[in-house]
């Protein structure tokens, strides 16, 4: 817990320090008719210097600064700049490893305030095509790439089968409601317990469920039956509580469950509206359409 808070504090300090400066620099450069700041960003770094560039105050700070600029820039220009940088870094394997690991830390860690799968995607694509790394390493990036490409906003969510406490089997597509909140949880998970505790007394959420506008489908994907059975008392009765008994969600990487809890908000056709957003964002989104 202490390590988690220290990480968050350090990240916020790095982010806040760079955000204002980089935005002003970007606006100034573009106002002068130069190339976008994101395009020029890595030109000033020696990516072959294995001593300096991998120091946190240089390399890691550069990553934070780049992400700050990239999130305020044209997405195509940001991706192009990132790919060009990775190509340069690949000339020095130790440098490439350092940057790939840290891009993952900032862009793919759900606890990161800079979490951004769209920007992390070109990193994975680059590494999945990298012929200079061992095959098992390539497979790791390929698997993560496949996960990120699944169940994105605007695409139909992947179907799966689950069992309810009465022993009946259902599939996710057969559930009928204008909105479905997929809540992937783990028994004993502190974050999951907190989400349940926060959702349960929400009168607006309860009203949405009662009038049939919202369905909360709580799914335990790891499928340890005894743990799930013992935990049923903590799942609110208005929710649908299911266990993925065939373990397909985990075994076949149907959903990206890198942390618990994980939420997916779906419409009536099971098209993803929000992917892996926190509970507050999901409720705020629903409030726009279902009212308070």
FIPANU-602104 format. One line per 5 residues: number of its first residue (from 1); their letters; for each residue x, y, z of N, C-alpha, C. Coordinates in steps of 0.001 Angstrom, whole numbers, m for minus. Example, Ala and Ser with C-alpha at 12.3 -4.5 7.8 and 13.67 -1.06 7.14 Angstrom:
<sites>
1 = as = 13190/m5690/7800/12300/m4500/7800/13200/m3300/7800  12850/m2250/7080/13670/m1060/7140/12900/30/7870 .
</sites>
This chain:
<sites>
1 = xxxxx = 829/m1201/0/0/0/0/862/1249/0  1914/1266/880/2808/2422/945/3509/2647/m381  3980/1554/m998/4658/1654/m2296/3735/2254/m3340  2462/1844/m3304/1484/2341/m4276/1324/3855/m4152  1185/4340/m2902/1003/5774/m2700/2241/6562/m3073 .
6 = xxxxx = 3414/6031/m2747/4656/6713/m3127/4739/6839/m4644  4398/5756/m5348/4424/5767/m6824/3476/6834/m7366  2266/6886/m6800/1275/7847/m7275/1742/9279/m7041  2331/9538/m5858/2793/10884/m5536/3908/11306/m6486  4878/10404/m6716/5987/10712/m7633/5466/10998/m9032 .
11 = xxxxx = 4514/10181/m9487/3950/10357/m10823/3245/11701/m10947  2470/12079/m9931/1756/13345/m9973/2717/14533/m10000  3818/14421/m9246/4809/15496/m9233/5437/15659/m10609  5840/14521/m11213/6451/14573/m12543/5479/15135/m13565  4231/14701/m13463/3217/15118/m14434/2930/16612/m14319 .
16 = xxxxx = 2702/17080/m13085/2349/18478/m12882/3493/19411/m13264  4732/18954/m13027/5902/19778/m13356/6012/20014/m14853  5692/18958/m15617/5923/19046/m17059/4741/19587/m17839  3532/19433/m17303/2329/19716/m18087/2276/21150/m18592  2377/22134/m17674/2264/23534/m18049/3400/23966/m18957 .
21 = xxxxx = 4624/23547/m18622/5782/23951/m19405/5693/23432/m20837  5297/22162/m20951/5280/21561/m22282/4143/22128/m23127  3012/22458/m22495/1911/23042/m23250/2298/24399/m23797  2946/25234/m22948/3384/26553/m23391/4406/26448/m24509  5325/25463/m24376/6363/25283/m25401/5745/24852/m26718 .
26 = xxxxx = 4759/23947/m26638/4088/23459/m27843/3377/24588/m28563  2647/25419/m27795/1909/26522/m28396/2856/27533/m29022  3970/27797/m28359/4945/28759/m28875/5552/28281/m30185  5948/27007/m30230/6571/26472/m31437/5606/26462/m32607  4359/26042/m32348/3403/25984/m33448/3033/27388/m33906 .
31 = xxxxx = 3021/28342/m32943/2724/29720/m33307/3811/30304/m34194  5023/29822/m34088/6134/30308/m34895/6244/29569/m36223  5309/28675/m36489/5302/27967/m37762/6259/26815/m37847  6818/26408/m36717/7723/25272/m36732/6929/23968/m36732  7670/22866/m36823/7031/21566/m36723/6441/21408/m35335 .
36 = xxxxx = 5396/20573/m35191/4792/20376/m33872/5823/19904/m32854  5655/20333/m31619/6596/19979/m30553/6727/18478/m30390  5630/17760/m30582/5677/16314/m30396/6564/15656/m31442  6616/16230/m32642/7442/15688/m33720/8930/15903/m33439  9236/17029/m32843/10637/17388/m32588/11156/16886/m31254 .
41 = xxxxx = 10271/16393/m30419/10615/16167/m29016/11880/15335/m28819  11979/14191/m29469/13084/13264/m29185/14380/13637/m29892  14344/14679/m30743/15554/15065/m31473/16682/15505/m30547  16336/16016/m29378/17361/16551/m28476/17971/15499/m27562  17526/14237/m27671/18029/13184/m26790/18953/12229/m27536 .
46 = xxxxx = 20040/11879/m26892/20966/10878/m27412/20482/9509/m26936  19825/8787/m27805/19236/7508/m27425/20241/6356/m27488  21482/6691/m27700/22525/5660/m27661/23346/5745/m26372  23049/6732/m25570/23795/6944/m24327/23187/6074/m23230  23735/4896/m23043/23178/3951/m22078/23424/4357/m20632 .
51 = xxxxx = 24276/5332/m20416/24554/5799/m19053/23564/6886/m18645  23404/7900/m19503/22571/9053/m19136/21081/8817/m19365  20745/8269/m20520/19331/8226/m20920/18487/7339/m20013  19106/6353/m19362/18326/5448/m18510/18246/5936/m17061  18784/7124/m16794/18627/7702/m15461/17213/8261/m15342 .
56 = xxxxx = 16510/7978/m14247/15114/8415/m14115/14893/9902/m14339  15823/10719/m13825/15637/12165/m13960/15838/12638/m15397  16357/11777/m16261/16519/12122/m17671/15535/11326/m18529  15731/10011/m18587/14900/9184/m19449/13447/9122/m19015  13221/8878/m17734/11838/8747/m17263/11114/10092/m17290 .
61 = xxxxx = 11822/11143/m16947/11217/12475/m17037/10884/12819/m18480  11755/12381/m19411/11479/12618/m20832/10207/11911/m21262  9988/10708/m20748/8766/9967/m21072/7543/10722/m20584  7599/11209/m19351/6475/11966/m18790/6220/13224/m19617  7283/13922/m19973/7137/15145/m20773/6551/14829/m22148 .
66 = xxxxx = 7031/13757/m22761/6532/13385/m24092/5054/13039/m24037  4664/12230/m23066/3257/11836/m22951/2381/13067/m22742  2851/14003/m21938/2108/15240/m21692/1852/15978/m22998  2884/16114/m23814/2743/16785/m25109/1862/15963/m26047  2105/14660/m26091/1375/13786/m27017/m120/13809/m26764 .
71 = xxxxx = m524/13883/m25501/m1946/13881/m25173/m2627/15189/m25556  m1827/16219/m25866/m2379/17503/m26292/m2179/17743/m27792  m1601/16759/m28466/m1257/16920/m29882/m2110/16028/m30758  m1961/16218/m32050/m2640/15361/m33016/m2192/13916/m32811  m3136/13001/m32745/m2816/11611/m32418/m1897/10970/m33462 .
76 = xxxxx = m2099/11292/m34731/m1254/10707/m35778/185/11196/m35647  351/12479/m35351/1696/13020/m35181/2371/12420/m33951  1590/12207/m32887/2138/11625/m31662/2606/10200/m31899  1784/9421/m32594/2132/8030/m32881/3357/7964/m33779  3405/8837/m34790/4552/8852/m35708/5837/9193/m34956 .
81 = xxxxx = 5762/10162/m34044/6940/10547/m33269/7386/9418/m32354  6433/8702/m31790/6757/7593/m30900/7411/6447/m31672  6889/6131/m32830/7468/5056/m33638/8891/5402/m34093  9092/6658/m34467/10423/7093/m34892/11408/6994/m33740  10960/7366/m32550/11809/7291/m31370/12179/5848/m31045 .
86 = xxxxx = 11213/4936/m31129/11469/3526/m30838/12456/2934/m31839  12346/3348/m33084/13271/2860/m34107/14695/3295/m33777  14861/4530/m33339/16184/5011/m32939/16687/4253/m31711  15808/4067/m30733/16192/3395/m29489/16558/1938/m29722  15982/1336/m30760/16231/m89/m31015/17675/m368/m31418 .
91 = xxxxx = 18428/674/m31774/19836/483/m32105/20658/135/m30871  20080/402/m29693/20739/101/m28421/19751/m677/m27560  19848/m2020/m27546/18846/m2857/m26872/18535/m2450/m25435  19547/m2072/m24659/19309/m1701/m23259/18444/m449/m23163  18647/474/m24092/17859/1711/m24103/16425/1403/m24505 .
96 = xxxxx = 16259/564/m25528/14915/185/m25966/14154/m498/m24834  14811/m1410/m24143/14170/m2119/m23031/13720/m1138/m21952  14575/m167/m21641/14251/830/m20623/12993/1607/m21016  12935/2072/m22257/11810/2903/m22677/10524/2090/m22810  10612/888/m23329/9416/53/m23475/8820/m258/m22107 .
101 = xxxxx = 9692/m595/m21149/9211/m898/m19799/8523/310/m19172  9101/1486/m19347/8543/2668/m18707/7319/3212/m19439  7266/3043/m20750/6033/3398/m21449/4884/2519/m20953  5186/1252/m20709/4174/361/m20152/3733/807/m18779  4685/1256/m17960/4371/1699/m16602/3430/2901/m16604 .
106 = xxxxx = 3674/3835/m17500/2877/5057/m17504/1597/4941/m18338  1633/4174/m19419/503/4146/m20339/m428/2951/m20158  41/1896/m19476/m763/672/m19389/m1111/294/m17954  m451/903/m16992/m753/629/m15588/m2060/1330/m15222  m3081/580/m14780/m4380/1209/m14485/m4324/2216/m13352 .
111 = xxxxx = m3263/2177/m12526/m3123/3140/m11439/m2433/4431/m11884  m1998/4477/m13131/m1295/5653/m13634/m2292/6716/m14092  m2029/7959/m13699/m2890/9062/m14139/m2684/9374/m15626  m1670/8771/m16246/m1381/8993/m17660/m1804/7799/m18521  m2567/6907/m17938/m3031/5690/m18624/m3635/6045/m19982 .
116 = xxxxx = m3119/5413/m21038/m3575/5743/m22392/m3256/4580/m23320  m4230/3715/m23561/m4005/2548/m24409/m3721/2933/m25852  m4354/4003/m26322/m4153/4423/m27717/m2696/4768/m27981  m2058/5421/m27018/m661/5794/m27188/277/4619/m26922  m196/3666/m26131/626/2488/m25831/597/1490/m26992 .
121 = xxxxx = m435/1555/m27800/m608/608/m28913/591/566/m29852  1135/1705/m30328/2300/1632/m31232/3536/1027/m30578  3654/1136/m29252/4772/496/m28553/4655/m1017/m28685  3457/m1528/m28452/3228/m2969/m28564/3404/m3446/m29999  2898/m2673/m30953/3025/m3059/m32361/4496/m3132/m32762 .
126 = xxxxx = 5266/m2166/m32306/6699/m2151/m32628/7388/m3381/m32057  7101/m3704/m30795/7772/m4826/m30153/7288/m6172/m30695  6036/m6242/m31092/5508/m7491/m31649/6143/m7812/m32999  6687/m6780/m33669/7326/m6967/m34974/8853/m6963/m34873  9344/m6846/m33657/10792/m6751/m33451/11441/m8130/m33563 .
131 = xxxxx = 12248/m8314/m34576/12892/m9612/m34815/14167/m9790/m33988  14546/m8770/m33247/15794/m8836/m32480/15599/m9269/m31034  14372/m9581/m30658/14124/m10035/m29289/13688/m11501/m29325  13867/m12242/m28229/13481/m13659/m28193/11988/m13848/m28483  11653/m15015/m29001/10286/m15303/m29386/9318/m15217/m28209 .
136 = xxxxx = 9758/m15666/m27040/8859/m15607/m25885/8541/m14166/m25499  9502/m13255/m25737/9246/m11840/m25471/8250/m11294/m26487  8426/m11679/m27737/7494/m11232/m28769/6083/m11701/m28455  5953/m12935/m27982/4635/m13474/m27665/3958/m12687/m26559  4744/m12252/m25587/4180/m11457/m24499/3576/m10164/m25033 .
141 = xxxxx = 4291/m9511/m25938/3779/m8266/m26511/2595/m8537/m27445  2656/m9644/m28177/1556/m10005/m29073/274/m10262/m28288  391/m10954/m27163/m776/m11235/m26341/m1381/m9959/m25772  m518/m9068/m25308/m1016/m7806/m24765/m1646/m6960/m25875  m1069/m7027/m27049/m1601/m6293/m28199/m2995/m6800/m28552 .
146 = xxxxx = m3162/m8118/m28542/m4474/m8705/m28846/m5517/m8270/m27827  m5120/m8191/m26563/m6040/m7760/m25517/m6487/m6314/m25727  m5535/m5451/m26028/m5858/m4037/m26202/m6785/m3827/m27398  m6642/m4641/m28407/m7462/m4485/m29610/m8879/m5028/m29440  m9125/m5744/m28349/m10449/m6307/m28114/m11314/m5368/m27283 .
151 = xxxxx = m12617/m5457/m27520/m13610/m4784/m26685/m13353/m3288/m26529  m12928/m2658/m27607/m12735/m1215/m27561/m14068/m498/m27733  m14129/755/m27288/m15343/1545/m27429/m15766/1587/m28895  m17051/1328/m29130/m17577/1320/m30490/m17622/m56/m31128  m17034/m1067/m30476/m17071/m2433/m30997/m17962/m3295/m30105 .
156 = xxxxx = m18431/m4396/m30650/m19302/m5280/m29870/m18465/m6075/m28881  m18917/m6103/m27646/m18196/m6821/m26602/m18201/m8320/m26884  m17159/m8999/m26432/m17036/m10443/m26628/m18012/m11187/m25711  m18711/m12128/m26275/m19678/m12909/m25505/m18969/m13953/m24640  m19623/m14370/m23570/m19098/m15431/m22712/m20265/m16062/m21950 .
161 = xxxxx = m20003/m17246/m21419/m21029/m17983/m20670/m20716/m17874/m19183  m21778/m17792/m18375/m21582/m17738/m16924/m22704/m18502/m16219  m22429/m18869/m14992/m23401/m19574/m14160/m23832/m18669/m13012  m25130/m18681/m12702/m25660/m17900/m11589/m25824/m18805/m10364  m26055/m18232/m9184/m26138/m19044/m7962/m27193/m20144/m7987 .
166 = xxxxx = m28213/m20012/m8827/m29236/m21062/m8910/m28799/m22238/m9770  m27565/m22189/m10280/m27033/m23286/m11073/m27303/m23169/m12563  m28060/m22164/m12991/m28401/m22011/m14404/m27244/m21345/m15158  m27129/m21710/m16436/m26086/m21148/m17284/m26709/m20122/m18240  m26007/m19043/m18440/m26473/m17960/m19297/m25295/m17481/m20151 .
171 = xxxxx = m25614/m16699/m21174/m24531/m16029/m21891/m24779/m14528/m21835  m23718/m13773/m21927/m23799/m12329/m21732/m24717/m11667/m22749  m24702/m12129/m23993/m25528/m11534/m25036/m27022/m11667/m24748  m27425/m12666/m23995/m28858/m12905/m23752/m29433/m11968/m22689  m28586/m11226/m22020/m29058/m10298/m20991/m29653/m9063/m21658 .
176 = xxxxx = m30839/m8676/m21217/m31560/m7591/m21872/m31697/m6382/m20955  m31156/m5271/m21420/m31272/m3991/m20721/m30703/m2919/m21627  m31214/m1690/m21539/m30646/m616/m22349/m29149/m421/m22089  m28731/m633/m20825/m27319/m515/m20471/m26928/m1667/m19551  m25733/m2193/m19795/m25182/m3248/m18939/m23813/m2804/m18442 .
181 = xxxxx = m23653/m2844/m17130/m22348/m2543/m16544/m21698/m3866/m16168  m20675/m4249/m16944/m19913/m5452/m16637/m18934/m5120/m15525  m19039/m5856/m14438/m18207/m5618/m13263/m17414/m6889/m12988  m16163/m6922/m13448/m15304/m8077/m13205/m14640/m7894/m11843  m14827/m8885/m10961/m14334/m8741/m9596/m13603/m9996/m9142 .
186 = xxxxx = m12937/m9856/m8008/m12255/m10970/m7352/m12693/m10999/m5890  m13155/m12128/m5367/m13482/m12212/m3947/m12262/m11852/m3094  m12475/m10992/m2119/m11373/m10580/m1253/m10589/m9396/m1769  m10886/m8927/m2966/m10198/m7770/m3543/m10706/m6496/m2868  m9776/m5720/m2293/m10165/m4504/m1596/m10847/m3491/m2491 .
191 = xxxxx = m10312/m3311/m3707/m10917/m2373/m4643/m12310/m2796/m5060  m12520/m4101/m5189/m13833/m4625/m5560/m14839/m4384/m4438  m14420/m4665/m3204/m15283/m4451/m2050/m15660/m2975/m1930  m14696/m2097/m2206/m14953/m662/m2150/m15964/m250/m3220  m15826/m819/m4436/m16760/m500/m5520/m18174/m948/m5164 .
196 = xxxxx = m18296/m2145/m4592/m19607/m2639/m4176/m20195/m1745/m3093  m19357/m1373/m2143/m19795/m522/m1029/m20248/846/m1523  m19577/1368/m2556/m19943/2672/m3102/m21185/2610/m3978  m21365/1508/m4693/m22499/1373/m5606/m23801/1063/m4878  m23709/226/m3868/m24917/m294/m3238/m25858/788/m2703 .
201 = xxxxx = m25346/1841/m2029/m26274/2846/m1505/m26670/3933/m2500  m26163/3867/m3727/m26486/4881/m4727/m27949/4740/m5147  m28786/5657/m4680/m30220/5557/m4946/m30534/5671/m6435  m29783/6534/m7146/m30047/6675/m8583/m29732/5381/m9324  m28638/4717/m8933/m28276/3448/m9573/m29328/2390/m9279 .
206 = xxxxx = m29781/2316/m8035/m30818/1356/m7675/m32096/1607/m8468  m32435/2890/m8660/m33631/3235/m9425/m33483/2836/m10891  m32299/3052/m11465/m32056/2643/m12848/m32259/1135/m13002  m31776/381/m12017/m31903/m1075/m12074/m33363/m1492/m11935  m34074/m901/m10967/m35470/m1282/m10702/m36378/m1028/m11898 .
211 = xxxxx = m36127/84/m12598/m36994/391/m13747/m36514/m272/m15035  m35430/m1064/m14938/m34984/m1863/m16084/m34069/m1177/m17052  m33576/16/m16694/m32687/746/m17593/m31242/269/m17507  m30876/m280/m16357/m29492/m696/m16131/m29456/m2085/m15519  m28497/m2850/m15974/m28240/m4165/m15396/m26758/m4213/m15008 .
216 = xxxxx = m26502/m4586/m13757/m25116/m4760/m13324/m24821/m6252/m13306  m23903/m6649/m14154/m23532/m8056/m14281/m22160/m8247/m13641  m22168/m8792/m12426/m20926/m9021/m11675/m20388/m10396/m12013  m19175/m10439/m12551/m18607/m11690/m13032/m17275/m11985/m12352  m17178/m13208/m11822/m15915/m13705/m11266/m15288/m14602/m12326 .
221 = xxxxx = m14195/m14125/m12921/m13622/m14808/m14086/m12632/m15907/m13731  m12015/m15815/m12555/m10993/m16800/m12193/m11590/m18166/m11894  m12861/m18183/m11524/m13658/m19413/m11432/m13225/m20386/m10348  m12832/m19874/m9198/m12644/m20734/m8023/m14008/m20818/m7331  m14695/m21921/m7554/m16108/m22007/m7185/m16354/m21762/m5696 .
226 = xxxxx = m15550/m22331/m4836/m15772/m22193/m3399/m15631/m20736/m2956  m14658/m20021/m3525/m14484/m18610/m3190/m15692/m17799/m3645  m16153/m18103/m4837/m17318/m17395/m5382/m18556/m17652/m4538  m18768/m18903/m4156/m19942/m19261/m3361/m19933/m18538/m2019  m18776/m18487/m1372/m18671/m17824/m68/m18855/m16316/m173 .
231 = xxxxx = m18585/m15777/m1360/m18625/m14322/m1539/m19997/m13817/m1989  m20913/m14722/m2284/m22213/m14326/m2833/m22970/m13367/m1930  m22779/m13481/m626/m23502/m12635/320/m23160/m11154/165  m22015/m10860/m477/m21584/m9470/m616/m22069/m8825/m1916  m22617/m9631/m2821/m23122/m9095/m4082/m24577/m8676/m3886 .
236 = xxxxx = m24914/m7409/m4136/m26285/m6922/m3926/m27313/m7749/m4695  m28484/m7985/m4105/m29493/m8848/m4730/m30054/m8319/m6044  m29954/m6998/m6273/m30455/m6451/m7531/m29502/m6720/m8693  m28280/m7126/m8398/m27305/m7410/m9439/m27428/m8857/m9898  m26863/m9135/m11055/m26714/m10517/m11511/m25301/m10957/m11174 .
241 = xxxxx = m25184/m12022/m10412/m23891/m12515/m9958/m23538/m13791/m10713  m22430/m13787/m11437/m22080/m14948/m12246/m20634/m15364/m12094  m20395/m16622/m12391/m19039/m17166/m12400/m18785/m17784/m13770  m17646/m17470/m14340/m17277/m17992/m15655/m16679/m19386/m15478  m17552/m20380/m15348/m17125/m21729/m14962/m16179/m22382/m15961 .
246 = xxxxx = m16297/m22063/m17240/m15396/m22688/m18212/m14048/m21969/m18308  m13880/m20894/m17527/m12635/m20127/m17449/m12197/m19531/m18788  m13114/m19398/m19718/m12754/m18916/m21052/m12294/m17461/m21042  m12826/m16653/m20135/m12449/m15238/m20104/m10950/m15083/m19880  m10427/m15873/m18939/m8992/m15810/m18641/m8191/m16634/m19646 .
251 = xxxxx = m8634/m17864/m19877/m7861/m18783/m20728/m7722/m18271/m22156  m8794/m17671/m22685/m8786/m17207/m24070/m8567/m15698/m24187  m8218/m15057/m23064/m7962/m13611/m23071/m9109/m12828/m23708  m10332/m13152/m23284/m11490/m12487/m23869/m11587/m11023/m23440  m11129/m10739/m22224/m11160/m9369/m21704/m9819/m9061/m21042 .
256 = xxxxx = m9463/m7801/m21077/m8206/m7355/m20489/m8448/m7058/m19007  m8164/m8042/m18165/m8420/m7914/m16730/m7103/m7793/m15979  m6373/m6742/m16268/m5065/m6551/m15636/m5175/m6065/m14203  m6379/m5650/m13810/m6591/m5182/m12443/m8024/m5485/m12038  m8252/m5529/m10748/m9598/m5729/m10230/m9943/m4569/m9306 .
261 = xxxxx = m11155/m4007/m9449/m12177/m4403/m10417/m11911/m3793/m11795  m12565/m4353/m12813/m12532/m3797/m14159/m13973/m3629/m14629  m14277/m2451/m15202/m15635/m2154/m15655/m15677/m1965/m17174  m16750/m2491/m17769/m17079/m2221/m19169/m18549/m1812/m19202  m18857/m691/m19837/m20237/m252/m19982/m20704/m545/m21400 .
266 = xxxxx = m21828/m1263/m21513/m22342/m1703/m22808/m23729/m1135/m23062  m24073/m966/m24344/m25433/m534/m24667/m26323/m1750/m24881  m27532/m1549/m25379/m28499/m2646/m25516/m28051/m3705/m26515  m27197/m3320/m27460/m26683/m4268/m28454/m25342/m4860/m28042  m24950/m4594/m26811/m23680/m5068/m26237/m22468/m4455/m26933 .
271 = xxxxx = m22657/m3239/m27445/m21543/m2463/m27981/m20899/m1709/m26817  m19578/m1711/m26783/m18855/m1088/m25689/m18960/436/m25773  m19406/1039/m24682/m19475/2493/m24574/m18253/3036/m23834  m17902/2389/m22744/m16719/2763/m21958/m15931/1496/m21645  m14632/1558/m21866/m13757/414/m21602/m12797/737/m20477 .
276 = xxxxx = m12835/m91/m19438/m11868/4/m18351/m11793/1418/m17767  m12951/2021/m17542/m13016/3321/m16878/m13428/3110/m15421  m13112/4074/m14574/m13436/3888/m13167/m14938/4020/m12925  m15348/3668/m11727/m16767/3625/m11391/m17431/4986/m11536  m16763/6029/m11079/m17348/7371/m11148/m17631/7792/m12583 .
281 = xxxxx = m16724/7472/m13507/m16917/7827/m14911/m18111/7099/m15501  m18281/5841/m15125/m19415/5064/m15631/m20741/5635/m15145  m20809/5989/m13867/m22042/6541/m13315/m22336/7905/m13941  m21304/8724/m14104/m21477/10048/m14727/m22004/9896/m16150  m21449/8939/m16893/m21886/8698/m18264/m23360/8296/m18283 .
286 = xxxxx = m23727/7350/m17439/m25120/6882/m17392/m26078/7993/m16994  m25630/8870/m16089/m26476/9971/m15634/m26867/10917/m16747  m26031/11025/m17784/m26326/11899/m18907/m27539/11415/m19691  m27786/10092/m19665/m28850/9504/m20472/m30027/8992/m19645  m29755/8594/m18417/m30812/8025/m17589/m31338/9008/m16555 .
291 = xx = m30658/10133/m16388/m31106/11114/m15418/m30628/10787/m14016  m30785/11742/m13142/m30329/11564/m11756/m31499/11183/m10841 .
</sites>
